[in-house]
Amino acid sequence: MRNISKIIDGKRVIIKKPELLAPAGNLEKLKVAIRYGADAVFVGGKEFSLRSGASNFTLEDIKEAVSFAKQYNATIHVTCNIILHQDNLHGIEEYLKALDRAGVKAIIVADPYIMKIAKDLDLNLEVHVSTQLSTLNTKAIKFYQDLGMDRVVLGREVCYDDLKTILDKTDIDIEYFIHGAMCIHYSGRCMLSNYFSHRDANRGGCSQSCRWYYDIFDSNQKLNEGKIPFSMSSKDMSLINHLPELIELGVDSFKIEGRMKSLHYIAT
Ligand code: SF4
């Protein structure tokens, strides 16, 4: 059970303020996110991160980001959530040590090897389980907690009732998406982009194939003749009107999707 509120002078007062975690594709966007109220910002490094098109941060950029964030009591999380292939193994330890020295608060990871070395290296970095692992239940969360992970970013497929159960029955930090684009498939299990454009969604290359327009056929009969083309993923998530309920449940961190989005999007 999470401690959300207490009685002060006879009135119930919410005492647990969730972290607002915003995306940023470059330093300019990061500064806007923090100036507009983000408690934390997640960014992608040049290496080991998804969204390779999101003008990812160099180590120097990350150091500047940390020092800017400190002025506002904000923190920086760095995504290291690619699924490692054999040729991605080189340099990961040095990279994690450099992030630690830079003062990054947390890394967001999906590959079990990165989870393991992040813990073995005994760094100050928190290790957050990426949404790419589609964590949807209390048992899976406990598994990651037993591995020493500090936070689980839930899969975007978790519905309200399951979120309520998860927050009732677990005591690890829980991060939940409240806004932005959705994968139409389970995150991290999609091969559409690899198939259509030879760009690996699990190594930062997703070409957003689920948002392209398609004609649909039943045998030779075109089903959308004269109608608008079919898109698999036409709607984004928008939970702004449900934030009071989510605060009541005790979500630890509200995450906004969109490292590739504009300054205006982030500020809004
Ligand atoms: S193609 Fe769509 S569903 Fe697949 S990984 Fe990319 S955004 Fe997600």
Residues whose N, C-alpha, C, O or C-beta is under 5 A from the ligand:
A	BS01	SF4	M182 C183 I184 H185 C190 L192 S193 A201 C206 Q208 S209 C210
